[in-house]
Amino acid sequence: MGGTELNRETTSLDYDNFSTYAIIFWGEEEASVIKISSFTGCDGQDATKNCIVSGLNLEGRDQNGRVWEICTINACI
């Protein structure tokens, strides 16, 4: 999800409008929001899976500072 879209959906200004985020939903009202630090090909506005460069592993940090590796194919390389 792009930062602009995420701010709109959460009615906040907590997210960078020019960044791309991955959101993992764990349960009702529980989610990890990961700010992607790797190049995605998305512009930060409205991110879709079509703008993610396939075959690259993405890295980012969640709201608690934990580092994540996100695979865009079946297995991380």
MODELLER restraints for C-alpha pairs under 7 A, 6 or more apart:
rsr = mdl.restraints
at = mdl.atoms
rsr.add(forms.Gaussian(group=physical.xy_distance, feature=features.Distance(at['CA:1:A'], at['CA:20:A']), mean=5.80, stdev=0.5))
rsr.add(forms.Gaussian(group=physical.xy_distance, feature=features.Distance(at['CA:1:A'], at['CA:21:A']), mean=5.16, stdev=0.5))
rsr.add(forms.Gaussian(group=physical.xy_distance, feature=features.Distance(at['CA:1:A'], at['CA:22:A']), mean=6.23, stdev=0.5))
rsr.add(forms.Gaussian(group=physical.xy_distance, feature=features.Distance(at['CA:1:A'], at['CA:46:A']), mean=6.15, stdev=0.5))
rsr.add(forms.Gaussian(group=physical.xy_distance, feature=features.Distance(at['CA:1:A'], at['CA:47:A']), mean=4.78, stdev=0.5))
rsr.add(forms.Gaussian(group=physical.xy_distance, feature=features.Distance(at['CA:1:A'], at['CA:48:A']), mean=6.91, stdev=0.5))
rsr.add(forms.Gaussian(group=physical.xy_distance, feature=features.Distance(at['CA:2:A'], at['CA:17:A']), mean=6.97, stdev=0.5))
rsr.add(forms.Gaussian(group=physical.xy_distance, feature=features.Distance(at['CA:2:A'], at['CA:19:A']), mean=6.11, stdev=0.5))
rsr.add(forms.Gaussian(group=physical.xy_distance, feature=features.Distance(at['CA:2:A'], at['CA:20:A']), mean=4.57, stdev=0.5))
rsr.add(forms.Gaussian(group=physical.xy_distance, feature=features.Distance(at['CA:2:A'], at['CA:21:A']), mean=6.03, stdev=0.5))
rsr.add(forms.Gaussian(group=physical.xy_distance, feature=features.Distance(at['CA:2:A'], at['CA:44:A']), mean=4.15, stdev=0.5))
rsr.add(forms.Gaussian(group=physical.xy_distance, feature=features.Distance(at['CA:2:A'], at['CA:45:A']), mean=4.77, stdev=0.5))
rsr.add(forms.Gaussian(group=physical.xy_distance, feature=features.Distance(at['CA:2:A'], at['CA:46:A']), mean=4.84, stdev=0.5))
rsr.add(forms.Gaussian(group=physical.xy_distance, feature=features.Distance(at['CA:2:A'], at['CA:47:A']), mean=4.91, stdev=0.5))
rsr.add(forms.Gaussian(group=physical.xy_distance, feature=features.Distance(at['CA:3:A'], at['CA:15:A']), mean=5.30, stdev=0.5))
rsr.add(forms.Gaussian(group=physical.xy_distance, feature=features.Distance(at['CA:3:A'], at['CA:16:A']), mean=5.19, stdev=0.5))
rsr.add(forms.Gaussian(group=physical.xy_distance, feature=features.Distance(at['CA:3:A'], at['CA:17:A']), mean=4.22, stdev=0.5))
rsr.add(forms.Gaussian(group=physical.xy_distance, feature=features.Distance(at['CA:3:A'], at['CA:18:A']), mean=6.11, stdev=0.5))
rsr.add(forms.Gaussian(group=physical.xy_distance, feature=features.Distance(at['CA:3:A'], at['CA:19:A']), mean=5.37, stdev=0.5))
rsr.add(forms.Gaussian(group=physical.xy_distance, feature=features.Distance(at['CA:3:A'], at['CA:20:A']), mean=5.84, stdev=0.5))
rsr.add(forms.Gaussian(group=physical.xy_distance, feature=features.Distance(at['CA:3:A'], at['CA:21:A']), mean=6.73, stdev=0.5))
rsr.add(forms.Gaussian(group=physical.xy_distance, feature=features.Distance(at['CA:3:A'], at['CA:44:A']), mean=5.51, stdev=0.5))
rsr.add(forms.Gaussian(group=physical.xy_distance, feature=features.Distance(at['CA:3:A'], at['CA:45:A']), mean=6.36, stdev=0.5))
rsr.add(forms.Gaussian(group=physical.xy_distance, feature=features.Distance(at['CA:4:A'], at['CA:17:A']), mean=4.51, stdev=0.5))
rsr.add(forms.Gaussian(group=physical.xy_distance, feature=features.Distance(at['CA:4:A'], at['CA:44:A']), mean=6.62, stdev=0.5))
rsr.add(forms.Gaussian(group=physical.xy_distance, feature=features.Distance(at['CA:4:A'], at['CA:45:A']), mean=5.25, stdev=0.5))
rsr.add(forms.Gaussian(group=physical.xy_distance, feature=features.Distance(at['CA:5:A'], at['CA:45:A']), mean=6.22, stdev=0.5))
rsr.add(forms.Gaussian(group=physical.xy_distance, feature=features.Distance(at['CA:5:A'], at['CA:46:A']), mean=5.96, stdev=0.5))
rsr.add(forms.Gaussian(group=physical.xy_distance, feature=features.Distance(at['CA:6:A'], at['CA:15:A']), mean=6.94, stdev=0.5))
rsr.add(forms.Gaussian(group=physical.xy_distance, feature=features.Distance(at['CA:7:A'], at['CA:13:A']), mean=5.41, stdev=0.5))
rsr.add(forms.Gaussian(group=physical.xy_distance, feature=features.Distance(at['CA:7:A'], at['CA:14:A']), mean=6.59, stdev=0.5))
rsr.add(forms.Gaussian(group=physical.xy_distance, feature=features.Distance(at['CA:7:A'], at['CA:15:A']), mean=6.03, stdev=0.5))
rsr.add(forms.Gaussian(group=physical.xy_distance, feature=features.Distance(at['CA:17:A'], at['CA:44:A']), mean=5.96, stdev=0.5))
rsr.add(forms.Gaussian(group=physical.xy_distance, feature=features.Distance(at['CA:17:A'], at['CA:45:A']), mean=6.83, stdev=0.5))
rsr.add(forms.Gaussian(group=physical.xy_distance, feature=features.Distance(at['CA:18:A'], at['CA:43:A']), mean=6.46, stdev=0.5))
rsr.add(forms.Gaussian(group=physical.xy_distance, feature=features.Distance(at['CA:18:A'], at['CA:44:A']), mean=4.36, stdev=0.5))
rsr.add(forms.Gaussian(group=physical.xy_distance, feature=features.Distance(at['CA:18:A'], at['CA:45:A']), mean=6.86, stdev=0.5))
rsr.add(forms.Gaussian(group=physical.xy_distance, feature=features.Distance(at['CA:19:A'], at['CA:44:A']), mean=4.64, stdev=0.5))
rsr.add(forms.Gaussian(group=physical.xy_distance, feature=features.Distance(at['CA:20:A'], at['CA:35:A']), mean=6.24, stdev=0.5))
rsr.add(forms.Gaussian(group=physical.xy_distance, feature=features.Distance(at['CA:20:A'], at['CA:36:A']), mean=5.70, stdev=0.5))
rsr.add(forms.Gaussian(group=physical.xy_distance, feature=features.Distance(at['CA:20:A'], at['CA:42:A']), mean=6.92, stdev=0.5))
rsr.add(forms.Gaussian(group=physical.xy_distance, feature=features.Distance(at['CA:20:A'], at['CA:44:A']), mean=5.08, stdev=0.5))
rsr.add(forms.Gaussian(group=physical.xy_distance, feature=features.Distance(at['CA:20:A'], at['CA:47:A']), mean=6.80, stdev=0.5))
rsr.add(forms.Gaussian(group=physical.xy_distance, feature=features.Distance(at['CA:21:A'], at['CA:33:A']), mean=6.55, stdev=0.5))
rsr.add(forms.Gaussian(group=physical.xy_distance, feature=features.Distance(at['CA:21:A'], at['CA:34:A']), mean=5.34, stdev=0.5))
rsr.add(forms.Gaussian(group=physical.xy_distance, feature=features.Distance(at['CA:21:A'], at['CA:35:A']), mean=4.57, stdev=0.5))
rsr.add(forms.Gaussian(group=physical.xy_distance, feature=features.Distance(at['CA:21:A'], at['CA:36:A']), mean=5.49, stdev=0.5))
rsr.add(forms.Gaussian(group=physical.xy_distance, feature=features.Distance(at['CA:22:A'], at['CA:33:A']), mean=5.94, stdev=0.5))
rsr.add(forms.Gaussian(group=physical.xy_distance, feature=features.Distance(at['CA:22:A'], at['CA:34:A']), mean=5.05, stdev=0.5))
rsr.add(forms.Gaussian(group=physical.xy_distance, feature=features.Distance(at['CA:22:A'], at['CA:35:A']), mean=6.64, stdev=0.5))
rsr.add(forms.Gaussian(group=physical.xy_distance, feature=features.Distance(at['CA:22:A'], at['CA:36:A']), mean=6.97, stdev=0.5))
rsr.add(forms.Gaussian(group=physical.xy_distance, feature=features.Distance(at['CA:23:A'], at['CA:31:A']), mean=6.59, stdev=0.5))
rsr.add(forms.Gaussian(group=physical.xy_distance, feature=features.Distance(at['CA:23:A'], at['CA:32:A']), mean=5.67, stdev=0.5))
rsr.add(forms.Gaussian(group=physical.xy_distance, feature=features.Distance(at['CA:23:A'], at['CA:33:A']), mean=4.65, stdev=0.5))
rsr.add(forms.Gaussian(group=physical.xy_distance, feature=features.Distance(at['CA:23:A'], at['CA:34:A']), mean=6.19, stdev=0.5))
rsr.add(forms.Gaussian(group=physical.xy_distance, feature=features.Distance(at['CA:24:A'], at['CA:31:A']), mean=5.41, stdev=0.5))
rsr.add(forms.Gaussian(group=physical.xy_distance, feature=features.Distance(at['CA:24:A'], at['CA:32:A']), mean=5.18, stdev=0.5))
rsr.add(forms.Gaussian(group=physical.xy_distance, feature=features.Distance(at['CA:24:A'], at['CA:33:A']), mean=6.68, stdev=0.5))
rsr.add(forms.Gaussian(group=physical.xy_distance, feature=features.Distance(at['CA:25:A'], at['CA:31:A']), mean=4.32, stdev=0.5))
rsr.add(forms.Gaussian(group=physical.xy_distance, feature=features.Distance(at['CA:25:A'], at['CA:32:A']), mean=6.61, stdev=0.5))
rsr.add(forms.Gaussian(group=physical.xy_distance, feature=features.Distance(at['CA:32:A'], at['CA:62:A']), mean=6.22, stdev=0.5))
rsr.add(forms.Gaussian(group=physical.xy_distance, feature=features.Distance(at['CA:33:A'], at['CA:62:A']), mean=5.34, stdev=0.5))
rsr.add(forms.Gaussian(group=physical.xy_distance, feature=features.Distance(at['CA:33:A'], at['CA:63:A']), mean=6.20, stdev=0.5))
rsr.add(forms.Gaussian(group=physical.xy_distance, feature=features.Distance(at['CA:34:A'], at['CA:60:A']), mean=5.79, stdev=0.5))
rsr.add(forms.Gaussian(group=physical.xy_distance, feature=features.Distance(at['CA:34:A'], at['CA:61:A']), mean=5.18, stdev=0.5))
rsr.add(forms.Gaussian(group=physical.xy_distance, feature=features.Distance(at['CA:34:A'], at['CA:62:A']), mean=4.11, stdev=0.5))
rsr.add(forms.Gaussian(group=physical.xy_distance, feature=features.Distance(at['CA:34:A'], at['CA:63:A']), mean=6.83, stdev=0.5))
rsr.add(forms.Gaussian(group=physical.xy_distance, feature=features.Distance(at['CA:35:A'], at['CA:60:A']), mean=5.22, stdev=0.5))
rsr.add(forms.Gaussian(group=physical.xy_distance, feature=features.Distance(at['CA:35:A'], at['CA:61:A']), mean=5.53, stdev=0.5))
rsr.add(forms.Gaussian(group=physical.xy_distance, feature=features.Distance(at['CA:35:A'], at['CA:62:A']), mean=6.22, stdev=0.5))
rsr.add(forms.Gaussian(group=physical.xy_distance, feature=features.Distance(at['CA:36:A'], at['CA:58:A']), mean=6.77, stdev=0.5))
rsr.add(forms.Gaussian(group=physical.xy_distance, feature=features.Distance(at['CA:36:A'], at['CA:59:A']), mean=5.74, stdev=0.5))
rsr.add(forms.Gaussian(group=physical.xy_distance, feature=features.Distance(at['CA:36:A'], at['CA:60:A']), mean=4.20, stdev=0.5))
rsr.add(forms.Gaussian(group=physical.xy_distance, feature=features.Distance(at['CA:36:A'], at['CA:61:A']), mean=6.91, stdev=0.5))
rsr.add(forms.Gaussian(group=physical.xy_distance, feature=features.Distance(at['CA:37:A'], at['CA:59:A']), mean=5.75, stdev=0.5))
rsr.add(forms.Gaussian(group=physical.xy_distance, feature=features.Distance(at['CA:37:A'], at['CA:60:A']), mean=4.98, stdev=0.5))
rsr.add(forms.Gaussian(group=physical.xy_distance, feature=features.Distance(at['CA:38:A'], at['CA:58:A']), mean=5.39, stdev=0.5))
rsr.add(forms.Gaussian(group=physical.xy_distance, feature=features.Distance(at['CA:38:A'], at['CA:59:A']), mean=5.60, stdev=0.5))
rsr.add(forms.Gaussian(group=physical.xy_distance, feature=features.Distance(at['CA:40:A'], at['CA:51:A']), mean=6.83, stdev=0.5))
rsr.add(forms.Gaussian(group=physical.xy_distance, feature=features.Distance(at['CA:40:A'], at['CA:52:A']), mean=4.89, stdev=0.5))
rsr.add(forms.Gaussian(group=physical.xy_distance, feature=features.Distance(at['CA:40:A'], at['CA:53:A']), mean=5.68, stdev=0.5))
rsr.add(forms.Gaussian(group=physical.xy_distance, feature=features.Distance(at['CA:41:A'], at['CA:51:A']), mean=5.30, stdev=0.5))
rsr.add(forms.Gaussian(group=physical.xy_distance, feature=features.Distance(at['CA:41:A'], at['CA:52:A']), mean=5.61, stdev=0.5))
rsr.add(forms.Gaussian(group=physical.xy_distance, feature=features.Distance(at['CA:41:A'], at['CA:53:A']), mean=6.12, stdev=0.5))
rsr.add(forms.Gaussian(group=physical.xy_distance, feature=features.Distance(at['CA:42:A'], at['CA:51:A']), mean=5.10, stdev=0.5))
rsr.add(forms.Gaussian(group=physical.xy_distance, feature=features.Distance(at['CA:42:A'], at['CA:52:A']), mean=6.46, stdev=0.5))
rsr.add(forms.Gaussian(group=physical.xy_distance, feature=features.Distance(at['CA:54:A'], at['CA:72:A']), mean=5.69, stdev=0.5))
rsr.add(forms.Gaussian(group=physical.xy_distance, feature=features.Distance(at['CA:54:A'], at['CA:73:A']), mean=6.93, stdev=0.5))
rsr.add(forms.Gaussian(group=physical.xy_distance, feature=features.Distance(at['CA:55:A'], at['CA:72:A']), mean=5.67, stdev=0.5))
rsr.add(forms.Gaussian(group=physical.xy_distance, feature=features.Distance(at['CA:55:A'], at['CA:73:A']), mean=5.73, stdev=0.5))
rsr.add(forms.Gaussian(group=physical.xy_distance, feature=features.Distance(at['CA:56:A'], at['CA:71:A']), mean=6.94, stdev=0.5))
rsr.add(forms.Gaussian(group=physical.xy_distance, feature=features.Distance(at['CA:56:A'], at['CA:72:A']), mean=6.11, stdev=0.5))
rsr.add(forms.Gaussian(group=physical.xy_distance, feature=features.Distance(at['CA:57:A'], at['CA:69:A']), mean=6.60, stdev=0.5))
rsr.add(forms.Gaussian(group=physical.xy_distance, feature=features.Distance(at['CA:57:A'], at['CA:70:A']), mean=5.70, stdev=0.5))
rsr.add(forms.Gaussian(group=physical.xy_distance, feature=features.Distance(at['CA:57:A'], at['CA:71:A']), mean=4.73, stdev=0.5))
rsr.add(forms.Gaussian(group=physical.xy_distance, feature=features.Distance(at['CA:57:A'], at['CA:72:A']), mean=6.08, stdev=0.5))
rsr.add(forms.Gaussian(group=physical.xy_distance, feature=features.Distance(at['CA:57:A'], at['CA:76:A']), mean=6.45, stdev=0.5))
rsr.add(forms.Gaussian(group=physical.xy_distance, feature=features.Distance(at['CA:58:A'], at['CA:69:A']), mean=5.68, stdev=0.5))
rsr.add(forms.Gaussian(group=physical.xy_distance, feature=features.Distance(at['CA:58:A'], at['CA:70:A']), mean=4.93, stdev=0.5))
rsr.add(forms.Gaussian(group=physical.xy_distance, feature=features.Distance(at['CA:58:A'], at['CA:71:A']), mean=6.32, stdev=0.5))
rsr.add(forms.Gaussian(group=physical.xy_distance, feature=features.Distance(at['CA:59:A'], at['CA:68:A']), mean=5.62, stdev=0.5))
rsr.add(forms.Gaussian(group=physical.xy_distance, feature=features.Distance(at['CA:59:A'], at['CA:69:A']), mean=4.66, stdev=0.5))
rsr.add(forms.Gaussian(group=physical.xy_distance, feature=features.Distance(at['CA:59:A'], at['CA:70:A']), mean=6.14, stdev=0.5))
rsr.add(forms.Gaussian(group=physical.xy_distance, feature=features.Distance(at['CA:60:A'], at['CA:67:A']), mean=5.79, stdev=0.5))
rsr.add(forms.Gaussian(group=physical.xy_distance, feature=features.Distance(at['CA:60:A'], at['CA:68:A']), mean=5.35, stdev=0.5))
rsr.add(forms.Gaussian(group=physical.xy_distance, feature=features.Distance(at['CA:60:A'], at['CA:69:A']), mean=6.76, stdev=0.5))
rsr.add(forms.Gaussian(group=physical.xy_distance, feature=features.Distance(at['CA:61:A'], at['CA:67:A']), mean=4.58, stdev=0.5))
rsr.add(forms.Gaussian(group=physical.xy_distance, feature=features.Distance(at['CA:61:A'], at['CA:68:A']), mean=5.91, stdev=0.5))
